[in-house]
Every structure is written in structure tokens, then in C-alpha cells.
């Protein structure tokens, strides 16, 4: 690997994911550069905003910047105003505002949960990189991307990559073979040694996956163990207030719940209900994944294999294929894909020309809309 290269295909982590999901979509998005004109407040939009907010929060060292919820609110406001300015009557402001409120709530809860992350000594955030991937000494592509963060974990003194993810459901087992984090891990040590962050023979220790579940939180009371509680009943109040300020059990039974609540508040007594049978999954999860040199080599080989496949489609050696699944209607190319599937190639092309724009997919561009 080296930090230079020319006349080689550029590869990005998002491109790898798209290609393995569906080569036909990859061709529209990365070979032809199509992007839909109409934007939606989707999962990708929310994730970009959260990354922007965390990048502003984690300053170098132990310093922290503006509250990420505030940064997200400002970013989302600008995004929504931009989309509103060019979209027609199909613009659904309520959907965008709901997504904005969700992001703010997530990040407010994030800081409440982790505080200032005093164990994270930040080295870099949202740092772009370019590196040439080689196989058997021959360059195959320029891998271009950016990682969310590099940090030293003060509890063990080791250097890790930070990979933040927003998700509706948090799943951990797949992280052992996660391609996105794995591709960063495969090149990070070489890049960081070249930049002087690591010593000549030093390797990063692994990846810290930082999950934020897409939930505004749960306002139910919790016990000391963090379990959510049901609303206390009259029996709970009577049991916990008996003997407080000379209150007798028989006198408490004559009172209404709101009166019992007032007595508890006046005497600084916290009355807890039963532990709820409905406990939500945790809103935040951090998982450290260590990878070996053999896994690093395997990841580099996989990148080279994927590029070879992409090149074969580009030059017509292999046909482009589709991989239909139940999630296809969520794809931004769903409508032209259906037309293409029915053999309406001219109509599909017309839709692409009218409803999509063409951009350079490898250009650094953080404007999500």
C-alpha cells in the first residue's frame, strides 16, 4: 500500500456496500453518477447529521465542542431550508421536522449517558484519506474514504478507530466481519504510521463501534439498576409512606393517589412502581472489536476482488446483475428499476434524466441534500 496512485479506479466504503447489495444500483449510482433530485429525511440523512454533530463535539484531546444536539439542530435547520427551497408541493415538512426532533433527542440523551467521555483522548475526527491498494505488488485501486475518529483510550493507552453508527436496531455479532470498519482497520495502521501518529512498527488496537439507537428515549422512571418502572399504584404509596411524618396506614388508605403523591413529594420520598415487563433495548452500545493481521490481509484481498468484479462490469466482461429483495421499494432507483425490468428501457432512461442529477460520486461532498 502507498499513499499515491494514478489512472486507477477510486473506491469508497459506501460504494463497496452498494455494489454488494445490488450491482445494478451500483452502476447507476457510481458508474453513471445518478442521484435523485427529490430528497427525503431518511436514515442516511439522519446519520450524516449525527456524524456532523459528533465531529463538532469531539475536539482534539479531552476538549469538547458545542453540545451535539445544538449542532445537529442548526445543521438540520439549514438542510430543511435548502430542501424546502427547491422541492415542490410534494415536500412534507412534518416528516423532516420529526427527523430533526429525533436527532436532537438522541444526541441530548447521548451526552446525558456518556458525559464528556473523559476516557476518550481524541486524535482526529472525520479525517479523509486516500491510499493505493495493491495485490501482489500491483496497484488495483485508490481507496478513498474518511473514518469517524481516531482516539487513544486512556484506560488501556491503546489507539483505536471510532466508528459511530445510527440504527433502528443494534446488532453486534456481524461486527467481527463488518466490511466498513474492517476496511478502515486494514489501512489505518499504515496511514497513521505515515502521519506519525503510530510508531514505525505500531498497530492500532481495534475498532470502537459507537451505536446510537434511533429512539427519542423513554421518559418512564428507572430504578438504581436502570430498569424502567411502571407508574406506582396506591398500594405502593401506602406501603412506602406508612410511618413517614407520623402517617398511619389506615389514614393513608382514605386518601386519593394525587394526595399521596403530594405527601411523598413534601417528604422527599421517591415511590417506585413495579419493574415493567416491557424493557426497551439500550439506546447506546459501545463494542470494541479486535482484528488480527490475517483479517487485515483478508480484507485487502476482498477489496481487490471486488474491484476486479467492478472492472469486469465496466468493460463488459461480466453482465451487470440485480439482487431483488423485499427492501427494493426503499431503493432510490426503485421506479427506473421496475421500468428496466419490464423492458421499458427508453422510459427508464427518460425517468433517470428528468428525476435524477448526475454528479461525481467520488467528490468529497458533505451536503446530504
Residue, then its C-alpha position, 0 to 999 in steps of 0.5 A: x500500500x502507498x499513499x499515491x496512485x494514478x489512472x486507477x479506479x477510486x473506491x469508497x466504503x459506501x460504494x463497496x456496500x452498494x455494489x454488494x447489495x445490488x450491482x445494478x444500483x451500483x452502476x447507476x449510482x457510481x458508474x453513471x453518477x445518478x442521484x435523485x433530485x427529490x430528497x427525503x429525511x431518511x436514515x442516511x440523512x439522519x446519520x450524516x447529521x449525527x456524524x456532523x454533530x459528533x465531529x463538532x463535539x469531539x475536539x482534539x484531546x479531552x476538549x469538547x465542542x458545542x453540545x451535539x444536539x445544538x449542532x445537529x439542530x442548526x445543521x438540520x435547520x439549514x438542510x430543511x431550508x435548502x430542501x424546502x427551497x427547491x422541492x415542490x408541493x410534494x415536500x412534507x415538512x412534518x416528516x423532516x421536522x420529526x427527523x430533526x426532533x429525533x436527532x436532537x433527542x438522541x444526541x441530548x440523551x447521548x451526552x446525558x449517558x456518556x458525559x464528556x467521555x473523559x476516557x476518550x483522548x481524541x486524535x482526529x475526527x472525520x479525517x479523509x484519506x486516500x491510499x493505493x491498494x495493491x495485490x501482489x505488488x500491483x496497484x488495483x485501486x485508490x481507496x478513498x474514504x474518511x473514518x469517524x475518529x481516531x482516539x487513544x483510550x486512556x484506560x488501556x493507552x491503546x489507539x483505536x478507530x471510532x466508528x459511530x453508527x445510527x440504527x433502528x436496531x443494534x446488532x453486534x455479532x456481524x461486527x467481527x466481519x463488518x466490511x466498513x470498519x474492517x476496511x478502515x482497520x486494514x489501512x489505518x495502521x499504515x496511514x497513521x504510521x505515515x502521519x506519525x501518529x503510530x510508531x514505525x512498527x505500531x498497530x492500532x488496537x481495534x475498532x470502537x463501534x459507537x451505536x446510537x439507537x434511533x429512539x427519542x428515549x423513554x421518559x418512564x422512571x428507572x430504578x438504581x439498576x436502570x430498569x424502567x418502572x411502571x407508574x406506582x399504584x396506591x398500594x405502593x404509596x401506602x406501603x412506602x409512606x406508612x410511618x413517614x411524618x407520623x402517617x398511619x396506614x389506615x389514614x393513608x388508605x382514605x386518601x386519593x393517589x394525587x394526595x399521596x403523591x403530594x405527601x411523598x413529594x413534601x417528604x422527599x420520598x421517591x415511590x417506585x412502581x413495579x419493574x415493567x415487563x416491557x424493557x426497551x433495548x439500550x439506546x447506546x452500545x459501545x463494542x470494541x472489536x479486535x482484528x488480527x493481521x490475517x483479517x487485515x490481509x483478508x480484507x485487502x484481498x476482498x477489496x481487490x476482488x471486488x474491484x476486479x468484479x467492478x472492472x469486469x462490469x465496466x468493460x463488459x466482461x461480466x453482465x451487470x446483475x440485480x439482487x431483488x429483495x423485499x427492501x427494493x421499494x426503499x431503493x432510490x432507483x426503485x421506479x427506473x428499476x421496475x421500468x428496466x425490468x419490464x423492458x421499458x428501457x427508453x422510459x427508464x432512461x427518460x425517468x433517470x434524466x428528468x428525476x435524477x442529477x448526475x454528479x461525481x460520486x467520488x467528490x468529497x461532498x458533505x451536503x446530504x441534500 
